[in-house]
Amino acid sequence: MTPYPLTLDRVSYRLADGRVLFSDLTFSFEPLATGLVGANGAGKSVLARLLAGRLSPDSGQVRGSGRVFLLPTPGYPPTGTVGELAGVGEALSALARIEAGSVDEADFTCLGERWDLRERLQQQWQALGLPDDLDHAQPAARLSGGQAMQVALSGAWASGADWLILDEPSNHLDARHRQQLYEQLQQWRGGLLVISHDRELLGRMQQIVELDGRGLHRYGGAWQHYADTRAAEREAATTQLDHARAQHRQQQRSAREQHERQQQRQARGNRDAKQANQAPILLGRQKQRAEASHGRAQQVQSERLQASAEQLRAAASAVHTAPELALFAGAGERGSTRLLQAQDLVLPHGCSAPLQLEIRRGQRIAVVGDNGSGKSTLLRVLAGQLPARDGTVQRHTPLALLDQQLLGPSGECSILDSVQAANPSADPGELRTRLALLGLDAQRIQRAASSLSDGERVKGALASVLYADPAPQLLLLDEPGNALDLSALQALEELLAAWPGALVMVSHDRHLLQALRPTQVLQVSTEGWQWRDAL
């Protein structure tokens, strides 16, 4: 049966800190494959929980029929059991109680028609290539990031729901399992809402919906149509902004010229009055008429100036630009031509074949391969965070590793404190400017990092790495785009394209890797290492 739409009817929701996230939000999600995009902090995950009934709005209604399965972005390491990670922990517990003799109606309601739930999960896990001994009662913390996401997705496929709401479902999945996810989503016949910054996944959606401070906006078509439409909107908004600026400057000139003419007339009138042989009462009336006329003209000019200023503000607010990522001048341009050399390197985990590696200034290496093959381990060994099983690593320049689990400062430490600690001699005002270019305003950089979004914390981590003293000449990046929204991800691509130093990046995001413009590709598997010229 085709599911009914999920409808928001004048929904309002206020966060725990009192901030209004949604106000009078009205929208209908048709049962199409829909990609939901928007900046970090816009409220996409909260909206997903409202649609799934996990949260209740402060006012308004969320309407729909049938079962909705929500797959939130799993934290890492995941908590609870494997069954709970799959989102079916309660149903599995109800099944166990029924098998033990329970006649509680609540257990039968919870389980529904899913009497073969265990078998369906095992079939899913087997098809995904997960360990044969995986059991729903095991602790989920034993799973890798990719395995955790596969288990979470298996619960979605086995849920029997009318609607799936998936929050960043391709995170931590390697290229092979991403392709498997895409194929499974194409076979799904129910309602589907996917929150993602994976542009290849968004390219397979039937429509894109954007959430921003103004509300929800529907864009028919997949990612490329959305990207082209938004680019055209930005171009039109920029043109309108240029026109509004010109109009406002013209009104300012008109007001200035009118004021100068009035001063000249007033001065001339004062001279004429001294020379004229008229009664004082007549001179007074002439002065009153002149002042009244000037007052009316000044009021009209003031209204025109205010109107042009308002048009300028409206035009400026319609221009949404991605944050510019700026680097310290000269970063990556100093030091030795040979930056790092590894000889007969054998990793402690993953691929057991020896690796010969030399990184020189200007090299840009993309590291690709299945999860578990040793990509992240390689970066940690190169950075000196893990000992190699065998072989040597010689480092000839400052380097920095941005790990996929490193989300910048945590707890009460602020981003500004973290960046200042990485570069104590830097001028605080310069650091604030640099952070502003990262899209981090003066309030955010001083707040406790625990109150920031993951994307904001990743930007803080980038700043701590890139603005450190000494500045790194070699960047080691492990899935740096995982927690970034689309605008920040595009800005990161611009940064990597402009980065003058060498870098090695592990990623499953083909668009991000292409933006890297790699000079070489290092393919890793459990069998060995292979150098390629292109992706």
Residue pairs with C-beta under 8 A, 6 or more apart in sequence:
1 66
1 162
2 31
3 31
3 64
3 65
3 66
3 162
3 163
3 190
3 191
4 31
4 64
4 65
4 66
5 28
5 29
5 30
5 31
5 64
5 191
6 28
6 29
6 51
6 62
6 63
6 64
6 68
6 163
6 191
6 193
7 27
7 28
7 29
7 62
7 63
7 64
8 25
8 26
8 27
8 28
8 50
8 51
8 60
8 61
8 62
8 216
9 26
9 60
9 61
9 62
9 63
10 24
10 25
10 26
10 59
10 60
10 61
11 22
11 24
11 25
11 26
11 50
11 57
11 59
11 60
11 61
11 62
12 20
12 22
12 23
12 24
12 25
12 57
12 58
12 59
12 60
13 20
13 21
13 22
13 43
13 46
13 50
13 55
13 57
13 58
14 20
14 21
14 58
15 21
15 46
21 43
21 46
22 43
22 46
22 47
22 57
24 60
25 60
25 215
25 216
26 60
27 209
27 215
27 216
29 51
29 191
29 193
29 209
31 163
31 190
31 191
31 192
32 191
32 192
32 206
32 207
33 185
33 188
33 192
33 194
33 204
33 205
33 206
33 207
34 192
34 193
34 194
34 205
34 206
34 207
34 208
34 209
35 194
35 195
35 196
35 201
35 202
35 205
35 207
35 208
35 209
35 222
35 223
35 226
36 44
36 47
36 48
36 193
36 194
36 195
36 196
36 208
36 209
36 210
36 211
37 44
37 195
37 196
37 197
37 202
37 208
37 209
37 210
37 211
37 226
37 485
37 486
38 44
38 210
38 211
38 212
38 485
39 212
39 485
39 487
39 488
40 453
40 454
40 455
40 456
40 483
40 484
40 485
40 488
41 453
41 455
41 456
42 211
42 212
42 213
43 211
44 167
44 195
44 211
45 72
45 73
45 167
45 195
46 55
47 211
48 70
48 72
48 165
48 167
48 193
48 195
49 55
49 70
49 72
50 56
50 57
50 62
51 62
51 64
51 68
51 70
51 163
51 165
51 193
52 68
52 69
52 70
52 165
53 62
53 68
54 70
64 163
65 162
66 161
66 162
66 163
67 159
67 160
67 161
67 162
67 163
68 161
68 162
68 163
68 164
68 165
69 87
69 155
69 156
69 159
69 161
69 163
69 164
69 165
70 87
70 165
70 167
71 87
71 152
71 153
71 155
71 156
71 164
71 165
71 166
71 167
71 169
72 167
73 167
73 168
73 171
74 85
74 148
74 149
74 152
76 145
76 148
76 172
76 405
77 140
77 141
77 143
77 148
78 85
78 140
78 141
78 143
78 148
79 140
79 141
80 89
80 139
80 140
81 89
81 136
81 137
81 138
81 139
81 140
82 134
82 135
82 136
82 137
82 138
82 139
82 140
82 143
82 151
83 89
83 92
83 121
83 136
83 137
84 140
85 140
85 143
85 148
85 151
85 152
85 155
86 121
86 136
86 151
86 152
86 154
86 155
86 158
87 152
87 155
87 156
87 159
88 114
88 117
88 121
88 136
88 155
88 158
88 159
89 136
90 110
91 110
91 111
91 112
91 114
91 117
92 117
92 118
92 136
94 102
94 106
94 107
94 108
94 110
94 111
95 107
95 111
95 114
95 115
95 117
95 118
97 104
97 107
98 107
98 108
98 111
111 117
112 160
113 160
114 120
114 158
114 160
117 158
118 136
120 158
121 136
121 154
121 155
121 158
124 154
124 157
124 158
125 131
125 134
125 150
125 151
125 154
126 132
128 150
128 154
128 177
128 180
130 147
130 150
130 151
134 151
140 148
140 151
143 151
144 172
144 371
144 372
145 171
145 172
145 371
145 404
146 172
146 173
146 174
146 177
146 371
146 372
147 371
148 172
149 169
149 170
149 171
149 172
149 173
150 173
150 177
152 169
153 166
153 169
153 181
153 184
156 164
156 166
156 169
157 184
161 190
162 190
162 191
163 190
163 191
163 192
163 193
164 188
164 190
164 191
164 192
164 193
165 193
165 195
166 192
166 193
166 194
166 195
166 196
167 195
168 195
168 196
168 197
168 198
169 181
169 194
169 196
169 201
170 178
170 181
170 196
170 198
170 201
170 508
171 482
172 371
172 479
172 482
173 181
173 371
173 508
174 369
174 370
174 371
174 508
175 368
175 370
175 508
175 510
176 370
177 371
178 198
178 200
178 201
178 508
181 201
182 200
182 201
182 204
185 192
185 194
185 201
185 204
186 204
194 201
194 202
194 205
196 202
197 481
197 484
197 485
197 486
197 489
198 509
199 223
199 486
199 509
199 511
200 510
200 511
202 208
202 222
202 223
202 226
203 222
203 223
203 224
204 222
205 222
205 223
206 221
206 222
207 218
207 219
207 220
207 221
207 222
208 218
208 219
208 221
208 222
208 223
208 225
208 226
209 216
209 217
209 218
209 219
210 216
210 217
210 219
210 226
210 230
212 320
219 225
219 226
219 229
219 230
234 319
234 320
234 321
237 315
237 318
237 319
237 320
238 319
240 315
240 318
241 312
241 315
241 316
241 318
241 319
243 315
244 308
244 311
244 312
244 314
244 315
244 316
245 312
245 315
247 308
247 311
247 312
248 305
248 308
248 309
248 311
248 312
250 308
251 301
251 304
251 305
251 308
252 305
254 301
254 304
255 301
255 302
255 304
255 305
258 297
258 298
258 301
262 294
262 297
262 298
265 290
266 290
269 286
269 287
269 290
273 283
273 287
276 283
320 487
322 439
322 487
322 488
322 490
322 491
322 494
323 437
323 438
323 439
323 487
323 488
323 491
324 437
324 491
324 494
325 437
325 438
325 462
325 491
325 492
325 494
325 495
326 434
326 437
326 438
327 466
327 495
327 498
327 499
327 500
328 434
328 466
328 467
328 471
330 471
331 466
331 471
331 472
331 473
331 499
331 500
331 501
332 361
332 471
332 472
332 473
332 499
332 500
332 501
332 502
333 500
333 501
334 473
335 361
335 396
335 397
335 398
335 473
336 361
336 396
336 397
337 360
337 361
338 358
338 359
338 360
338 396
339 359
339 360
339 361
339 363
339 395
339 396
339 397
339 399
339 473
339 474
339 502
340 357
340 358
340 359
340 382
340 393
340 394
340 395
340 396
340 397
340 399
340 474
341 357
341 358
341 359
341 393
341 394
341 396
342 355
342 356
342 357
342 358
342 382
342 391
342 392
342 393
342 394
343 356
343 391
343 392
344 354
344 355
344 356
344 390
344 391
344 392
345 354
345 355
345 356
345 357
345 381
345 388
345 390
345 391
345 392
345 393
346 352
346 353
346 354
346 355
346 388
346 389
346 390
346 391
347 355
347 374
347 377
347 378
347 381
347 388
347 389
348 377
348 381
348 386
348 387
348 388
348 389
349 374
349 377
350 372
350 373
350 374
350 375
350 377
350 378
350 524
350 526
351 373
351 374
351 524
351 525
351 526
351 527
351 528
351 529
352 526
353 527
353 528
353 529
354 390
354 391
355 378
355 391
355 529
357 382
359 365
359 474
359 502
359 504
360 502
361 473
361 501
361 502
362 502
362 519
363 502
363 503
363 519
363 520
364 502
364 503
364 505
364 516
364 517
364 518
364 519
364 520
365 503
365 504
365 505
365 518
365 519
365 520
365 521
365 522
366 505
366 507
366 513
366 516
366 518
366 520
366 521
366 522
366 535
367 375
367 378
367 379
367 504
367 505
367 506
367 521
367 522
367 524
368 375
368 506
368 507
368 508
368 513
368 521
368 522
368 523
368 524
368 535
369 375
369 523
369 524
369 525
370 525
372 526
373 524
373 525
373 526
374 524
375 478
375 506
375 524
376 403
376 404
376 478
376 506
377 386
378 506
378 524
379 401
379 403
379 476
379 477
379 478
379 504
379 506
380 386
380 401
380 403
381 387
381 388
381 393
382 393
382 399
382 401
382 476
382 504
383 399
383 400
383 401
383 476
384 393
384 395
385 401
397 472
397 473
397 474
398 470
398 471
398 472
398 473
398 474
399 472
399 473
399 474
399 475
399 476
400 465
400 466
400 468
400 472
400 474
400 475
400 476
401 476
401 477
401 478
402 461
402 462
402 465
402 475
402 476
402 477
402 478
402 480
403 478
404 478
404 479
404 480
404 482
404 506
406 461
407 454
407 457
407 458
407 461
407 483
408 415
408 418
408 449
408 457
408 458
408 459
408 460
408 461
408 464
409 415
409 417
409 418
409 449
409 457
409 460
409 461
409 464
410 449
410 450
410 457
411 448
411 449
411 450
412 448
412 449
412 450
413 448
413 449
414 445
414 446
414 447
414 448
414 449
415 435
415 440
415 444
415 445
415 449
415 452
415 456
415 457
415 459
415 460
415 463
415 464
416 428
416 431
416 432
416 435
416 445
416 446
418 449
418 460
418 463
418 464
419 431
419 434
419 435
419 445
419 460
419 463
419 464
419 467
420 426
420 428
420 431
421 464
422 464
422 465
422 467
422 468
422 469
423 431
423 467
423 468
423 469
424 469
425 469
426 467
426 469
431 467
432 442
432 445
434 463
434 467
435 445
435 463
436 442
438 459
438 462
438 463
439 459
439 487
439 488
439 491
440 456
440 459
440 460
440 463
444 452
444 456
445 460
449 457
449 460
452 460
453 483
454 483
455 483
455 484
455 485
455 488
457 483
458 480
458 482
458 483
458 484
458 488
459 484
459 488
462 480
462 492
462 495
465 472
465 475
466 472
472 501
473 501
473 502
474 501
474 502
474 503
474 504
475 499
475 501
475 502
475 503
475 504
475 505
476 503
476 504
476 505
477 503
477 504
477 505
477 506
477 507
478 505
478 506
479 506
479 507
479 508
479 509
480 492
480 505
480 507
480 512
481 489
481 492
481 507
481 509
481 512
484 492
489 512
492 512
493 511
493 512
493 515
493 516
494 515
496 503
496 505
496 512
496 515
496 516
497 515
497 516
497 517
503 516
505 512
505 513
505 516
507 513
510 535
513 535
514 535
518 534
518 535
520 531
520 532
520 533
521 531
521 532
521 533
521 534
521 535
522 529
522 530
522 531
522 532
523 529
523 530
523 531
523 532
524 530
